[in-house]
Amino acid sequence: MMRASSSTFRPCRALAVVAAGTLLVLLAVWLAMQFTDEVAWDVRDFVVMAGLLLVTGTTLVTVSGRLRGPARRWLTTGLLVAFLAIWAELAVGVFSRMAG
């Protein structure tokens, strides 16, 4: 009987980690809302952030599972930069303020 090595790509487990991470981030925001008025999200904010985290994480997991070396690093860097740019724009309008 062949055993799977520890480095075998397991997409179901990786996607479960992405989902759990998304829930933890959203839970942290919800908990912050209970203790301070500085964090004021509504349902739409939670839905948008959940979608952004899930899409970014799922893309990273599915594509990087097939890549190695520099290609994987470039993909990870690009996805994280895109995620942070979208997050900054949605949070405070960083880029729209710079333009006008």
FENSULFEN-V78341 format. One line per field, one symbol per residue. burial: + if it has 16 or more other ideal C-beta (glycine too) atoms within 10 Angstrom, else -. A space follows every 50 residues. Layout:
burial=???
This chain:
burial=-------------+---+---+---+----------------------+- -++--+++-++--+----------+---+---+---+-------------
